[in-house]
Amino acid sequence: MTPTEVETIYEALANRLDELGAEKRELYLAKLALLMAHELGDAPRALALIAEAAENLDV
């Protein structure tokens, strides 16, 4: 994936999150993650990415 494609995906995701509003963002992101994991078709890799996504967050 090119940097331009990554930026396009980021922008689309940010716009969708803005449209949904705070009350639906969490559910949307969970559903999106499950759909992407299913599309990936590799449960161990999906689990590794779940862990990786939490790295370096200030939580």
Steps between C-alpha positions, in 0.01 A plus 500: 500500500636839406522795738231673294267203544563498875417871515181444298390225738586713804296790363201278419509349849532839670210638297279202581579529871410868492170420325407233753550709809644396833218266600553260207878516446595216732246260351599601147870442565432160658287397202761628255777309681299178489421542130866565421614204711255277316625633166859441610414138574789450740395493866854500649596798283178683592574445871856628454369812327251560783793498744715715271228763461498555878873569514611856564153627589485737792232308691 
